[in-house]
Amino acid sequence: MKIRNLAAAAAAMTLVVAPVAAQAAPQRAAAPVEQGSEMGSAWVLGFFALAAFITAIVIATKNHNEPVSP
């Protein structure tokens, strides 16, 4: 039981300390971009969204009439 309380206290401490540590980190300036892509990574994000949508439809419409017991 003591280990459980210790683990809970450690988890709570990390939740408290993480935002403070992130806020204390030095700010970095962005490097200038000479020639940026007009399309960026939007097509990659769109592709994965489309793949996830199609996968969800296939899983939802799959025929689940197989018997459970042999």
C-alpha positions, -999 to +999 in steps of 0.1 A: +000+000+000+029+023+007+043+018-028+009+027-043+008+060-023+044+067-033+036+061-069+005+083-067+025+111-051+052+108-077+026+110-105+010+140-090+044+157-086+052+152-123+019+168-132+027+198-111+064+202-122+060+196-159+043+229-168+067+249-146+097+232-163+083+238-198+077+275-189+112+279-176+128+265-208+145+292-229+126+304-260+142+296-293+138+317-324+126+301-356+151+298-384+143+318-415+129+297-444+144+304-478+121+285-499+090+269-483+067+244-498+034+257-509+016+225-501+034+217-469+024+185-451-013+190-456-016+162-482+000+138-457-024+147-430-053+144-455-041+110-466-040+097-431-074+111-423-089+095-454-072+062-445-086+063-410-121+072-423-121+043-448-108+019-421-136+030-397-162+024-424-148-011-432-147-021-395-182-007-389-198-025-419-180-058-414-203-088-412-201-101-376-222-132-380-195-158-373-202-181-344-184-175-312-182-211-301-167-239-323 
